Amino acid sequence: RVRHIHAPWHRAIADELLRLQSLFGAAMLIDLHSMPSLEGRGGQEAARIVIGDRFGRSASADLVHHLHDALSRDAGGQAWPVTRNAPYAGGYTLDRHAHSESGRHAAQIEIDRALYLDSGWRELGDGVDALIAHLARALHGLAQIVMDEGREPVLQAAE
């Protein structure tokens, strides 16, 4: 599986990041994950979204700040608490593909499953459309920052 799935997958990611960087001057990988609901501490509401940037090593501070700000904003009538690097700071994918000093950035986004799945955790729930719209707005704004000014953002997804 490493030779036939894992290695080709990461080669494809690296190739695409280099292609996008050559077109736009920079590229950013968003490593999107699902997380279980977290517990709040000290009377504070638990994070519903966690942004990991390897404690500042995988993406520029400006990009991560924008992402945090955009994801923290009101999402269709509800603001979701967002934290950075705790309890998820990102891992192998960010370490392998981020070279922020040369214009290739990467961030991991962990999203509470309760925001988009039903109570049985098997089917999409009522919140999925709002979450998709919220993510699209945040990532569109991020794409505009990452790319050279005046070019249309290109958002690509992989499953």
N, C-alpha and C positions, 0 to 999 in steps of 0.2 A: 504493500500500500504506500509506503514511503516513496518508492521509486516511480510508481505509476500514478499516484494521486497527489501526495504532499509536495514532492519536488516540482512537478509540472505546474501545480497551482501557484506556488511561490515564484516560479520563473515567469509565469504569465503576469502576476501582479507587478513584479520588478520591471518587466518589459513595458507594461502599460504606463507605469509611473514615469519611466524614462521618456516614452513617446509623448505623454502629456506635458512633461517638463520641457521637452524640446519645442513643442508648439506654443506654450504659454509662458515659459520662463520659470514656472513653479508647478508643483502638483501636491495634492493632499489626499492621503488614503484615510478613509473612515472605516474602522474595523468595528462593525455593529454587532452587539451581543444582547442576549436576553439574560436577565438576572432574576432571582427570586426577590420577593419583597424584603426590604431591610427593616430592621427595628430602629425606632428613634432612640436617642440617648439624651439624658439630661434635660428632659422635657421638650426637646426639639423634634420636629417632624422628620421622619426618615427621608433620605434622598430617594427620589423616584428615577433619577437619571444620574449616572456617574460617568464623568469624562476622565479618561486616563491618558496621560501624556508622558509617562515614565518620569514623573517628577521634573518636567520641564525639558527633558532630553529629546523627545521625539517630534516636537512641533514648536514653532515660535510662540512666545508668550502672548503676542498680539492676536494670533489666530486662535489660541485656546481661550483667551479672554473673550473674544467675539463669540465663539461657540458657546461658552458658558452663559454669557449675557443673553444670547438669542434663545437658548434652550430654557433659560429661567423665566423668560417673559411669559405673560399670560397666553395660554393655549386654549383658545375657544372658551373662555370663561373660567379657566382654572390655571393657576400658576403652579408649576411642579418644582419641588426643591431639587437642586442640582448640586453635586459636590465634585471635587476633583481628587483623583488618585486614591480615594479611600471608600470602599475597601478594594477597588480594582484600579490598578495603575497601568494596565496593559502589560503585554508580555512579548512573546516570541515574534509575532507579526510586526509589532512596532519596532522592536530591536532590529529586526532584519531589514525592514524597508524604509525606515526613517533616516534621512540624512538632512536634517533641517538646515544645517549650515550651508548646504549646497542647493537648497530649494525644494527638497522632497520631504514633506511633513507627513506625520501620521498621528492619529488620535483614535482611541478606543471609546466607544459610547456604549454603556450598559444601560438597558431600559427595563424597568420593572414590568414583569409579565402581566401584572394586574392592570396595567394601562391599556392593554390590547387583547387580552385573552378572557374567555368566559371563566366563571368560577370553577369549572372542572379542568381548566388549563388545557383543553383539547381543541376548542374552536375559537375563532376570532370573536372578540366581544364588542360591545357597543362603542368602546373608546378607540377602536383601531383607526377610523377615518380621521378623527381629530389628531391622533398621534402622527399619522402620515402627513397631514397638512402642516403640522407644527415642525416636524423634521424637515420637510421640503423647504419651508420658509427659512429655517436656520441654515440649512446646507446651501441654499441658493445664495444667501448673503455671504456665507463663508467662501463660496466659489468666486464671487465677485472680488473679494479681498485677495484671494490667492492668485488670481490670474492678472495678467497685465491689464492695465486700465484701457477701457474702450472695446474690449472683446466680450462676446457673449459667453456666459458660463456654460460649461459642459458638465453635466452630472451623469455619471454612469453607475450602474449597480451590477453586482454579481451575486449569485446565490451560492 
